[in-house]
Amino acid sequence: AFIIADAIGLAAFSITGAQIGMVLQLNLFGVISLAFVTAVGGGIARDILVNDVPMILRTDLYGSVAILIGGLIYLLGHLGWINIFT
């Protein structure tokens, strides 16, 4: 159950960070960076508070997923398939 909730949180915060980057009209690097920092930052804070090694330091899957989601949001926004600016 914990892994499913963590995956949903990772995706949700990646999307949120990427959308903020798109609203601020950042380039691809900026959008991906915001998606990454937003998604990974919360998980690191949570793991540190419970005195655990942060998940991002144990596996690179989290960072990769955040980067992929940020790139996908950037691509879809520029193709006009999603409307970020409403």
N, CA, C and O atoms as a CHARMM CRD file, in Angstrom:
* protein
*
  344
    1    1 ALA  N      0.82400  -1.19600   0.00000 PROA 1      0.00000
    2    1 ALA  CA     0.00000   0.00000   0.00000 PROA 1      0.00000
    3    1 ALA  C      0.86800   1.26000   0.00000 PROA 1      0.00000
    4    1 ALA  O      0.53900   2.25500  -0.64500 PROA 1      0.00000
    5    2 PHE  N      1.99200   1.19800   0.74100 PROA 2      0.00000
    6    2 PHE  CA     2.87400   2.36600   0.82000 PROA 2      0.00000
    7    2 PHE  C      3.48200   2.69700  -0.54300 PROA 2      0.00000
    8    2 PHE  O      3.60700   3.86800  -0.89900 PROA 2      0.00000
    9    3 ILE  N      3.85800   1.67700  -1.29800 PROA 3      0.00000
   10    3 ILE  CA     4.50000   1.90500  -2.58900 PROA 3      0.00000
   11    3 ILE  C      3.52700   2.54100  -3.57300 PROA 3      0.00000
   12    3 ILE  O      3.92000   3.40300  -4.35800 PROA 3      0.00000
   13    4 ILE  N      2.26500   2.12900  -3.54000 PROA 4      0.00000
   14    4 ILE  CA     1.25800   2.70300  -4.43100 PROA 4      0.00000
   15    4 ILE  C      1.02400   4.16400  -4.09000 PROA 4      0.00000
   16    4 ILE  O      0.96800   5.00700  -4.98600 PROA 4      0.00000
   17    5 ALA  N      0.88700   4.47400  -2.81300 PROA 5      0.00000
   18    5 ALA  CA     0.68100   5.86700  -2.39800 PROA 5      0.00000
   19    5 ALA  C      1.89300   6.72000  -2.74300 PROA 5      0.00000
   20    5 ALA  O      1.74300   7.87700  -3.13500 PROA 5      0.00000
   21    6 ASP  N      3.09200   6.16300  -2.60100 PROA 6      0.00000
   22    6 ASP  CA     4.31100   6.89200  -2.93000 PROA 6      0.00000
   23    6 ASP  C      4.39000   7.17100  -4.43300 PROA 6      0.00000
   24    6 ASP  O      4.79900   8.25700  -4.84300 PROA 6      0.00000
   25    7 ALA  N      4.00300   6.20200  -5.24600 PROA 7      0.00000
   26    7 ALA  CA     4.01700   6.38300  -6.70500 PROA 7      0.00000
   27    7 ALA  C      3.00300   7.43500  -7.14500 PROA 7      0.00000
   28    7 ALA  O      3.28500   8.23200  -8.03900 PROA 7      0.00000
   29    8 ILE  N      1.83800   7.44300  -6.52900 PROA 8      0.00000
   30    8 ILE  CA     0.82400   8.44800  -6.85400 PROA 8      0.00000
   31    8 ILE  C      1.32100   9.83500  -6.46400 PROA 8      0.00000
   32    8 ILE  O      1.14900  10.79100  -7.22000 PROA 8      0.00000
   33    9 GLY  N      1.92900   9.94700  -5.30100 PROA 9      0.00000
   34    9 GLY  CA     2.48000  11.23100  -4.86400 PROA 9      0.00000
   35    9 GLY  C      3.59100  11.70300  -5.77100 PROA 9      0.00000
   36    9 GLY  O      3.66300  12.88900  -6.09500 PROA 9      0.00000
   37   10 LEU  N      4.46000  10.80000  -6.18600 PROA 10     0.00000
   38   10 LEU  CA     5.54800  11.14700  -7.10100 PROA 10     0.00000
   39   10 LEU  C      5.00400  11.68700  -8.40700 PROA 10     0.00000
   40   10 LEU  O      5.46900  12.72000  -8.88900 PROA 10     0.00000
   41   11 ALA  N      4.02600  11.00600  -8.99000 PROA 11     0.00000
   42   11 ALA  CA     3.44400  11.45600 -10.25900 PROA 11     0.00000
   43   11 ALA  C      2.71800  12.78600 -10.08700 PROA 11     0.00000
   44   11 ALA  O      2.85700  13.68100 -10.92000 PROA 11     0.00000
   45   12 ALA  N      1.95000  12.92000  -9.01900 PROA 12     0.00000
   46   12 ALA  CA     1.18400  14.15000  -8.80100 PROA 12     0.00000
   47   12 ALA  C      2.10200  15.36200  -8.62900 PROA 12     0.00000
   48   12 ALA  O      1.84700  16.41700  -9.20900 PROA 12     0.00000
   49   13 PHE  N      3.14900  15.22000  -7.85000 PROA 13     0.00000
   50   13 PHE  CA     4.04500  16.34500  -7.62100 PROA 13     0.00000
   51   13 PHE  C      4.91600  16.63100  -8.83600 PROA 13     0.00000
   52   13 PHE  O      5.29400  17.78000  -9.06400 PROA 13     0.00000
   53   14 SER  N      5.24100  15.60900  -9.61800 PROA 14     0.00000
   54   14 SER  CA     5.97100  15.84300 -10.87100 PROA 14     0.00000
   55   14 SER  C      5.12200  16.65700 -11.83600 PROA 14     0.00000
   56   14 SER  O      5.60600  17.60600 -12.45200 PROA 14     0.00000
   57   15 ILE  N      3.86800  16.28400 -11.96200 PROA 15     0.00000
   58   15 ILE  CA     2.96000  17.01200 -12.84900 PROA 15     0.00000
   59   15 ILE  C      2.78500  18.44600 -12.37500 PROA 15     0.00000
   60   15 ILE  O      2.80500  19.37900 -13.17700 PROA 15     0.00000
   61   16 THR  N      2.61500  18.61800 -11.07000 PROA 16     0.00000
   62   16 THR  CA     2.43900  19.95800 -10.52300 PROA 16     0.00000
   63   16 THR  C      3.65500  20.84000 -10.78800 PROA 16     0.00000
   64   16 THR  O      3.51000  21.98500 -11.21700 PROA 16     0.00000
   65   17 GLY  N      4.83700  20.32100 -10.53800 PROA 17     0.00000
   66   17 GLY  CA     6.05200  21.08700 -10.79200 PROA 17     0.00000
   67   17 GLY  C      6.21200  21.43300 -12.26500 PROA 17     0.00000
   68   17 GLY  O      6.59600  22.55300 -12.60200 PROA 17     0.00000
   69   18 ALA  N      5.92100  20.47500 -13.14800 PROA 18     0.00000
   70   18 ALA  CA     6.02600  20.72400 -14.58700 PROA 18     0.00000
   71   18 ALA  C      5.01100  21.77100 -15.04200 PROA 18     0.00000
   72   18 ALA  O      5.32600  22.61600 -15.88000 PROA 18     0.00000
   73   19 GLN  N      3.81200  21.72100 -14.50100 PROA 19     0.00000
   74   19 GLN  CA     2.80200  22.70900 -14.86700 PROA 19     0.00000
   75   19 GLN  C      3.20600  24.11100 -14.42300 PROA 19     0.00000
   76   19 GLN  O      2.96900  25.07800 -15.14700 PROA 19     0.00000
   77   20 ILE  N      3.80000  24.23200 -13.26500 PROA 20     0.00000
   78   20 ILE  CA     4.27600  25.53600 -12.80700 PROA 20     0.00000
   79   20 ILE  C      5.36100  26.05200 -13.73700 PROA 20     0.00000
   80   20 ILE  O      5.38600  27.23500 -14.07900 PROA 20     0.00000
   81   21 GLY  N      6.25600  25.16500 -14.14500 PROA 21     0.00000
   82   21 GLY  CA     7.29000  25.55200 -15.09900 PROA 21     0.00000
   83   21 GLY  C      6.70600  26.01100 -16.42800 PROA 21     0.00000
   84   21 GLY  O      7.20400  26.96200 -17.02900 PROA 21     0.00000
   85   22 MET  N      5.66400  25.34900 -16.88700 PROA 22     0.00000
   86   22 MET  CA     5.02100  25.74000 -18.14700 PROA 22     0.00000
   87   22 MET  C      4.32600  27.10000 -18.00500 PROA 22     0.00000
   88   22 MET  O      4.39600  27.93400 -18.90800 PROA 22     0.00000
   89   23 VAL  N      3.66400  27.31600 -16.88100 PROA 23     0.00000
   90   23 VAL  CA     2.98700  28.60800 -16.65900 PROA 23     0.00000
   91   23 VAL  C      4.01000  29.74000 -16.61300 PROA 23     0.00000
   92   23 VAL  O      3.73800  30.84700 -17.07900 PROA 23     0.00000
   93   24 LEU  N      5.19000  29.46300 -16.04800 PROA 24     0.00000
   94   24 LEU  CA     6.25000  30.47100 -15.99500 PROA 24     0.00000
   95   24 LEU  C      7.00800  30.58700 -17.31900 PROA 24     0.00000
   96   24 LEU  O      7.94900  31.37200 -17.43500 PROA 24     0.00000
   97   25 GLN  N      6.59400  29.80500 -18.31100 PROA 25     0.00000
   98   25 GLN  CA     7.17500  29.79900 -19.65200 PROA 25     0.00000
   99   25 GLN  C      8.67600  29.49400 -19.64100 PROA 25     0.00000
  100   25 GLN  O      9.46300  30.13800 -20.33500 PROA 25     0.00000
  101   26 LEU  N      9.04900  28.49600 -18.83600 PROA 26     0.00000
  102   26 LEU  CA    10.43400  28.05900 -18.79100 PROA 26     0.00000
  103   26 LEU  C     10.73300  27.15700 -19.98200 PROA 26     0.00000
  104   26 LEU  O      9.82100  26.64100 -20.62800 PROA 26     0.00000
  105   27 ASN  N     12.01800  26.97400 -20.26300 PROA 27     0.00000
  106   27 ASN  CA    12.40300  26.06300 -21.34000 PROA 27     0.00000
  107   27 ASN  C     12.32000  24.62600 -20.83800 PROA 27     0.00000
  108   27 ASN  O     11.90800  24.38100 -19.70400 PROA 27     0.00000
  109   28 LEU  N     12.71600  23.67400 -21.69000 PROA 28     0.00000
  110   28 LEU  CA    12.62600  22.25700 -21.34300 PROA 28     0.00000
  111   28 LEU  C     13.39700  21.93800 -20.06800 PROA 28     0.00000
  112   28 LEU  O     12.89300  21.22700 -19.19900 PROA 28     0.00000
  113   29 PHE  N     14.60900  22.45600 -19.95200 PROA 29     0.00000
  114   29 PHE  CA    15.41300  22.19400 -18.76500 PROA 29     0.00000
  115   29 PHE  C     14.73200  22.72100 -17.50100 PROA 29     0.00000
  116   29 PHE  O     14.73700  22.04700 -16.47100 PROA 29     0.00000
  117   30 GLY  N     14.15500  23.90100 -17.57100 PROA 30     0.00000
  118   30 GLY  CA    13.47300  24.48100 -16.41700 PROA 30     0.00000
  119   30 GLY  C     12.26100  23.68300 -15.99400 PROA 30     0.00000
  120   30 GLY  O     12.03900  23.47400 -14.80100 PROA 30     0.00000
  121   31 VAL  N     11.47300  23.23300 -16.95700 PROA 31     0.00000
  122   31 VAL  CA    10.27700  22.44400 -16.64900 PROA 31     0.00000
  123   31 VAL  C     10.66600  21.11200 -16.01700 PROA 31     0.00000
  124   31 VAL  O     10.07400  20.70000 -15.02000 PROA 31     0.00000
  125   32 ILE  N     11.65800  20.44000 -16.59400 PROA 32     0.00000
  126   32 ILE  CA    12.09500  19.16300 -16.04100 PROA 32     0.00000
  127   32 ILE  C     12.70800  19.35700 -14.65700 PROA 32     0.00000
  128   32 ILE  O     12.49200  18.53600 -13.76500 PROA 32     0.00000
  129   33 SER  N     13.46600  20.42900 -14.47000 PROA 33     0.00000
  130   33 SER  CA    14.07400  20.69000 -13.16300 PROA 33     0.00000
  131   33 SER  C     13.01400  20.91000 -12.09800 PROA 33     0.00000
  132   33 SER  O     13.12800  20.37200 -10.99700 PROA 33     0.00000
  133   34 LEU  N     11.98500  21.69000 -12.40600 PROA 34     0.00000
  134   34 LEU  CA    10.91900  21.91700 -11.42500 PROA 34     0.00000
  135   34 LEU  C     10.14800  20.64200 -11.13000 PROA 34     0.00000
  136   34 LEU  O      9.78800  20.38800  -9.98000 PROA 34     0.00000
  137   35 ALA  N      9.89000  19.84200 -12.14700 PROA 35     0.00000
  138   35 ALA  CA     9.20700  18.56800 -11.92500 PROA 35     0.00000
  139   35 ALA  C     10.03600  17.68000 -11.00800 PROA 35     0.00000
  140   35 ALA  O      9.49900  17.05300 -10.09400 PROA 35     0.00000
  141   36 PHE  N     11.34100  17.62500 -11.24900 PROA 36     0.00000
  142   36 PHE  CA    12.24300  16.78600 -10.45800 PROA 36     0.00000
  143   36 PHE  C     12.32400  17.26300  -9.01400 PROA 36     0.00000
  144   36 PHE  O     12.15100  16.47600  -8.08300 PROA 36     0.00000
  145   37 VAL  N     12.58400  18.54100  -8.83100 PROA 37     0.00000
  146   37 VAL  CA    12.75500  19.08700  -7.48000 PROA 37     0.00000
  147   37 VAL  C     11.47000  18.97600  -6.67700 PROA 37     0.00000
  148   37 VAL  O     11.50300  18.64000  -5.49300 PROA 37     0.00000
  149   38 THR  N     10.34500  19.25400  -7.30900 PROA 38     0.00000
  150   38 THR  CA     9.06300  19.18100  -6.60800 PROA 38     0.00000
  151   38 THR  C      8.75000  17.74700  -6.19400 PROA 38     0.00000
  152   38 THR  O      8.31400  17.50400  -5.06900 PROA 38     0.00000
  153   39 ALA  N      8.96900  16.80700  -7.09300 PROA 39     0.00000
  154   39 ALA  CA     8.62700  15.41400  -6.80300 PROA 39     0.00000
  155   39 ALA  C      9.56800  14.79200  -5.78000 PROA 39     0.00000
  156   39 ALA  O      9.12100  14.09900  -4.86600 PROA 39     0.00000
  157   40 VAL  N     10.84400  15.03000  -5.92600 PROA 40     0.00000
  158   40 VAL  CA    11.83200  14.37100  -5.08100 PROA 40     0.00000
  159   40 VAL  C     11.96300  15.06200  -3.72800 PROA 40     0.00000
  160   40 VAL  O     12.25100  14.40800  -2.72700 PROA 40     0.00000
  161   41 GLY  N     11.75600  16.36300  -3.68700 PROA 41     0.00000
  162   41 GLY  CA    11.93300  17.12300  -2.45100 PROA 41     0.00000
  163   41 GLY  C     11.03500  16.66600  -1.32400 PROA 41     0.00000
  164   41 GLY  O     11.48900  16.54200  -0.18700 PROA 41     0.00000
  165   42 GLY  N      9.77500  16.41500  -1.61400 PROA 42     0.00000
  166   42 GLY  CA     8.85500  15.96400  -0.57900 PROA 42     0.00000
  167   42 GLY  C      9.22100  14.59200  -0.04100 PROA 42     0.00000
  168   42 GLY  O      9.12200  14.33900   1.16000 PROA 42     0.00000
  169   43 GLY  N      9.64200  13.71000  -0.93100 PROA 43     0.00000
  170   43 GLY  CA    10.03800  12.37600  -0.49800 PROA 43     0.00000
  171   43 GLY  C     11.27800  12.39000   0.37000 PROA 43     0.00000
  172   43 GLY  O     11.38600  11.62000   1.32400 PROA 43     0.00000
  173   44 ILE  N     12.21800  13.26900   0.04000 PROA 44     0.00000
  174   44 ILE  CA    13.43600  13.38000   0.85000 PROA 44     0.00000
  175   44 ILE  C     13.09300  13.89700   2.24100 PROA 44     0.00000
  176   44 ILE  O     13.58900  13.37700   3.24000 PROA 44     0.00000
  177   45 ALA  N     12.24900  14.91700   2.30600 PROA 45     0.00000
  178   45 ALA  CA    11.85800  15.47000   3.61300 PROA 45     0.00000
  179   45 ALA  C     11.15200  14.41200   4.45400 PROA 45     0.00000
  180   45 ALA  O     11.41700  14.28400   5.65000 PROA 45     0.00000
  181   46 ARG  N     10.25200  13.65500   3.82800 PROA 46     0.00000
  182   46 ARG  CA     9.53800  12.61500   4.56200 PROA 46     0.00000
  183   46 ARG  C     10.49200  11.56200   5.09500 PROA 46     0.00000
  184   46 ARG  O     10.40600  11.17900   6.26200 PROA 46     0.00000
  185   47 ASP  N     11.40400  11.08800   4.25000 PROA 47     0.00000
  186   47 ASP  CA    12.33500  10.04500   4.67200 PROA 47     0.00000
  187   47 ASP  C     13.27400  10.52900   5.77200 PROA 47     0.00000
  188   47 ASP  O     13.60200   9.76600   6.68000 PROA 47     0.00000
  189   48 ILE  N     13.70500  11.77100   5.70400 PROA 48     0.00000
  190   48 ILE  CA    14.58200  12.31000   6.74500 PROA 48     0.00000
  191   48 ILE  C     13.83400  12.42600   8.07600 PROA 48     0.00000
  192   48 ILE  O     14.39900  12.15400   9.13500 PROA 48     0.00000
  193   49 LEU  N     12.56600  12.83100   8.01800 PROA 49     0.00000
  194   49 LEU  CA    11.78700  12.96800   9.24600 PROA 49     0.00000
  195   49 LEU  C     11.57100  11.63100   9.94600 PROA 49     0.00000
  196   49 LEU  O     11.47600  11.59000  11.17200 PROA 49     0.00000
  197   50 VAL  N     11.49300  10.54300   9.19300 PROA 50     0.00000
  198   50 VAL  CA    11.30900   9.22900   9.81400 PROA 50     0.00000
  199   50 VAL  C     12.63800   8.50300   9.98500 PROA 50     0.00000
  200   50 VAL  O     12.66600   7.30300  10.26300 PROA 50     0.00000
  201   51 ASN  N     13.75400   9.24300   9.81700 PROA 51     0.00000
  202   51 ASN  CA    15.10400   8.72800  10.03300 PROA 51     0.00000
  203   51 ASN  C     15.41500   7.53100   9.13200 PROA 51     0.00000
  204   51 ASN  O     15.91800   6.50200   9.58400 PROA 51     0.00000
  205   52 ASP  N     15.10500   7.69400   7.85700 PROA 52     0.00000
  206   52 ASP  CA    15.35600   6.66200   6.86100 PROA 52     0.00000
  207   52 ASP  C     16.23600   7.25100   5.76300 PROA 52     0.00000
  208   52 ASP  O     16.26000   8.46700   5.57000 PROA 52     0.00000
  209   53 VAL  N     16.95100   6.40500   5.05300 PROA 53     0.00000
  210   53 VAL  CA    17.74900   6.87500   3.92200 PROA 53     0.00000
  211   53 VAL  C     16.78100   7.29000   2.81800 PROA 53     0.00000
  212   53 VAL  O     15.90400   6.50600   2.45600 PROA 53     0.00000
  213   54 PRO  N     16.91500   8.50900   2.26900 PROA 54     0.00000
  214   54 PRO  CA    15.98300   8.95000   1.22100 PROA 54     0.00000
  215   54 PRO  C     15.94800   7.97700   0.04300 PROA 54     0.00000
  216   54 PRO  O     16.97600   7.45400  -0.38800 PROA 54     0.00000
  217   55 MET  N     14.74400   7.75400  -0.46000 PROA 55     0.00000
  218   55 MET  CA    14.53500   6.79900  -1.54100 PROA 55     0.00000
  219   55 MET  C     15.33900   7.16400  -2.78700 PROA 55     0.00000
  220   55 MET  O     15.81800   6.27600  -3.49100 PROA 55     0.00000
  221   56 ILE  N     15.49100   8.44300  -3.06400 PROA 56     0.00000
  222   56 ILE  CA    16.22500   8.87800  -4.25300 PROA 56     0.00000
  223   56 ILE  C     17.68900   8.45700  -4.18200 PROA 56     0.00000
  224   56 ILE  O     18.33700   8.30200  -5.21800 PROA 56     0.00000
  225   57 LEU  N     18.21900   8.27200  -2.97400 PROA 57     0.00000
  226   57 LEU  CA    19.60700   7.84300  -2.81200 PROA 57     0.00000
  227   57 LEU  C     19.76500   6.32600  -2.91800 PROA 57     0.00000
  228   57 LEU  O     20.87600   5.82700  -3.09500 PROA 57     0.00000
  229   58 ARG  N     18.66700   5.60100  -2.81000 PROA 58     0.00000
  230   58 ARG  CA    18.71500   4.13600  -2.90100 PROA 58     0.00000
  231   58 ARG  C     18.42800   3.63000  -4.30500 PROA 58     0.00000
  232   58 ARG  O     18.97400   2.60300  -4.70700 PROA 58     0.00000
  233   59 THR  N     17.59900   4.31400  -5.04800 PROA 59     0.00000
  234   59 THR  CA    17.22600   3.87800  -6.38700 PROA 59     0.00000
  235   59 THR  C     17.06000   5.10200  -7.28100 PROA 59     0.00000
  236   59 THR  O     16.60300   6.15200  -6.83000 PROA 59     0.00000
  237   60 ASP  N     17.42600   4.96100  -8.52400 PROA 60     0.00000
  238   60 ASP  CA    17.31600   6.09600  -9.43900 PROA 60     0.00000
  239   60 ASP  C     15.98100   6.11900 -10.16800 PROA 60     0.00000
  240   60 ASP  O     15.76400   6.97500 -11.02500 PROA 60     0.00000
  241   61 LEU  N     15.09100   5.20400  -9.84600 PROA 61     0.00000
  242   61 LEU  CA    13.79000   5.15700 -10.50800 PROA 61     0.00000
  243   61 LEU  C     12.99600   6.43400 -10.25900 PROA 61     0.00000
  244   61 LEU  O     12.34200   6.93800 -11.17200 PROA 61     0.00000
  245   62 TYR  N     13.04100   6.96100  -9.04600 PROA 62     0.00000
  246   62 TYR  CA    12.25200   8.13300  -8.71200 PROA 62     0.00000
  247   62 TYR  C     12.65500   9.33300  -9.55900 PROA 62     0.00000
  248   62 TYR  O     11.80100  10.02300 -10.11600 PROA 62     0.00000
  249   63 GLY  N     13.94200   9.57600  -9.65100 PROA 63     0.00000
  250   63 GLY  CA    14.40400  10.70100 -10.45300 PROA 63     0.00000
  251   63 GLY  C     14.07000  10.52100 -11.91600 PROA 63     0.00000
  252   63 GLY  O     13.69600  11.47900 -12.59300 PROA 63     0.00000
  253   64 SER  N     14.20100   9.30900 -12.40700 PROA 64     0.00000
  254   64 SER  CA    13.91100   9.03200 -13.81400 PROA 64     0.00000
  255   64 SER  C     12.44400   9.26500 -14.14000 PROA 64     0.00000
  256   64 SER  O     12.11800   9.84400 -15.17700 PROA 64     0.00000
  257   65 VAL  N     11.56400   8.81900 -13.26300 PROA 65     0.00000
  258   65 VAL  CA    10.12800   9.01200 -13.48800 PROA 65     0.00000
  259   65 VAL  C      9.78600  10.49800 -13.48000 PROA 65     0.00000
  260   65 VAL  O      9.01700  10.95700 -14.32500 PROA 65     0.00000
  261   66 ALA  N     10.34000  11.24800 -12.54800 PROA 66     0.00000
  262   66 ALA  CA    10.07100  12.68100 -12.48200 PROA 66     0.00000
  263   66 ALA  C     10.56300  13.39100 -13.73700 PROA 66     0.00000
  264   66 ALA  O      9.88600  14.28000 -14.25300 PROA 66     0.00000
  265   67 ILE  N     11.72800  13.00800 -14.22700 PROA 67     0.00000
  266   67 ILE  CA    12.27200  13.61600 -15.45200 PROA 67     0.00000
  267   67 ILE  C     11.40100  13.27200 -16.65700 PROA 67     0.00000
  268   67 ILE  O     11.12800  14.13700 -17.48900 PROA 67     0.00000
  269   68 LEU  N     10.96800  12.03400 -16.75800 PROA 68     0.00000
  270   68 LEU  CA    10.10800  11.62900 -17.87200 PROA 68     0.00000
  271   68 LEU  C      8.77200  12.36700 -17.85600 PROA 68     0.00000
  272   68 LEU  O      8.29100  12.81000 -18.89900 PROA 68     0.00000
  273   69 ILE  N      8.18300  12.49600 -16.69200 PROA 69     0.00000
  274   69 ILE  CA     6.90900  13.20300 -16.58800 PROA 69     0.00000
  275   69 ILE  C      7.08200  14.67400 -16.95000 PROA 69     0.00000
  276   69 ILE  O      6.24400  15.23800 -17.65300 PROA 69     0.00000
  277   70 GLY  N      8.15200  15.29900 -16.48200 PROA 70     0.00000
  278   70 GLY  CA     8.40600  16.70000 -16.83100 PROA 70     0.00000
  279   70 GLY  C      8.57700  16.88400 -18.32800 PROA 70     0.00000
  280   70 GLY  O      8.03300  17.82600 -18.90400 PROA 70     0.00000
  281   71 GLY  N      9.32900  15.99300 -18.96300 PROA 71     0.00000
  282   71 GLY  CA     9.50800  16.07200 -20.41000 PROA 71     0.00000
  283   71 GLY  C      8.21500  15.83900 -21.16800 PROA 71     0.00000
  284   71 GLY  O      7.95800  16.49400 -22.17800 PROA 71     0.00000
  285   72 LEU  N      7.40000  14.91100 -20.68700 PROA 72     0.00000
  286   72 LEU  CA     6.12000  14.63400 -21.33600 PROA 72     0.00000
  287   72 LEU  C      5.17600  15.82500 -21.22800 PROA 72     0.00000
  288   72 LEU  O      4.51400  16.17800 -22.20400 PROA 72     0.00000
  289   73 ILE  N      5.10800  16.43700 -20.07200 PROA 73     0.00000
  290   73 ILE  CA     4.25100  17.61700 -19.90500 PROA 73     0.00000
  291   73 ILE  C      4.72300  18.74400 -20.82200 PROA 73     0.00000
  292   73 ILE  O      3.90200  19.42700 -21.43300 PROA 73     0.00000
  293   74 TYR  N      6.02500  18.94100 -20.92000 PROA 74     0.00000
  294   74 TYR  CA     6.57100  19.97700 -21.80500 PROA 74     0.00000
  295   74 TYR  C      6.18500  19.69600 -23.25600 PROA 74     0.00000
  296   74 TYR  O      5.72600  20.59200 -23.96600 PROA 74     0.00000
  297   75 LEU  N      6.36900  18.46600 -23.68900 PROA 75     0.00000
  298   75 LEU  CA     6.04800  18.09900 -25.06500 PROA 75     0.00000
  299   75 LEU  C      4.55400  18.25700 -25.35400 PROA 75     0.00000
  300   75 LEU  O      4.17200  18.84400 -26.36600 PROA 75     0.00000
  301   76 LEU  N      3.72600  17.74100 -24.47500 PROA 76     0.00000
  302   76 LEU  CA     2.28500  17.83400 -24.68500 PROA 76     0.00000
  303   76 LEU  C      1.80200  19.27700 -24.66000 PROA 76     0.00000
  304   76 LEU  O      0.90200  19.64600 -25.41500 PROA 76     0.00000
  305   77 GLY  N      2.39300  20.09200 -23.79800 PROA 77     0.00000
  306   77 GLY  CA     2.01300  21.50700 -23.74700 PROA 77     0.00000
  307   77 GLY  C      2.34800  22.23800 -25.02900 PROA 77     0.00000
  308   77 GLY  O      1.56500  23.06700 -25.49400 PROA 77     0.00000
  309   78 HSD  N      3.50400  21.94100 -25.60700 PROA 78     0.00000
  310   78 HSD  CA     3.90300  22.62200 -26.84200 PROA 78     0.00000
  311   78 HSD  C      3.20000  22.07000 -28.07000 PROA 78     0.00000
  312   78 HSD  O      3.10200  22.75900 -29.08500 PROA 78     0.00000
  313   79 LEU  N      2.70900  20.84300 -27.99800 PROA 79     0.00000
  314   79 LEU  CA     1.91700  20.29600 -29.09500 PROA 79     0.00000
  315   79 LEU  C      0.46200  20.76200 -29.02800 PROA 79     0.00000
  316   79 LEU  O     -0.29800  20.57800 -29.98000 PROA 79     0.00000
  317   80 GLY  N      0.08000  21.36400 -27.90400 PROA 80     0.00000
  318   80 GLY  CA    -1.28000  21.84600 -27.73500 PROA 80     0.00000
  319   80 GLY  C     -2.25500  20.76200 -27.30700 PROA 80     0.00000
  320   80 GLY  O     -3.46700  20.94500 -27.41700 PROA 80     0.00000
  321   81 TRP  N     -1.75000  19.64400 -26.82400 PROA 81     0.00000
  322   81 TRP  CA    -2.61700  18.54700 -26.42200 PROA 81     0.00000
  323   81 TRP  C     -3.12900  18.70200 -24.99500 PROA 81     0.00000
  324   81 TRP  O     -4.11100  18.06200 -24.62000 PROA 81     0.00000
  325   82 ILE  N     -2.48800  19.52800 -24.20900 PROA 82     0.00000
  326   82 ILE  CA    -2.99500  19.84700 -22.87800 PROA 82     0.00000
  327   82 ILE  C     -2.98300  21.36100 -22.73800 PROA 82     0.00000
  328   82 ILE  O     -2.13400  22.04400 -23.31200 PROA 82     0.00000
  329   83 ASN  N     -3.91000  21.86500 -21.98600 PROA 83     0.00000
  330   83 ASN  CA    -4.00900  23.30900 -21.81800 PROA 83     0.00000
  331   83 ASN  C     -3.56300  23.65500 -20.40100 PROA 83     0.00000
  332   83 ASN  O     -4.33600  23.54900 -19.44900 PROA 83     0.00000
  333   84 ILE  N     -2.31700  24.06700 -20.28100 PROA 84     0.00000
  334   84 ILE  CA    -1.72600  24.36900 -18.97800 PROA 84     0.00000
  335   84 ILE  C     -2.13700  25.77200 -18.51400 PROA 84     0.00000
  336   84 ILE  O     -2.19000  26.03500 -17.31200 PROA 84     0.00000
  337   85 PHE  N     -2.42000  26.64900 -19.43800 PROA 85     0.00000
  338   85 PHE  CA    -2.53000  28.07800 -19.13600 PROA 85     0.00000
  339   85 PHE  C     -3.93400  28.52500 -18.73000 PROA 85     0.00000
  340   85 PHE  O     -4.25100  29.70800 -18.85800 PROA 85     0.00000
  341   86 THR  N     -4.77600  27.62300 -18.24900 PROA 86     0.00000
  342   86 THR  CA    -6.10100  28.04900 -17.82200 PROA 86     0.00000
  343   86 THR  C     -6.16300  28.20100 -16.33300 PROA 86     0.00000
  344   86 THR  O     -7.21100  28.55600 -15.79200 PROA 86     0.00000
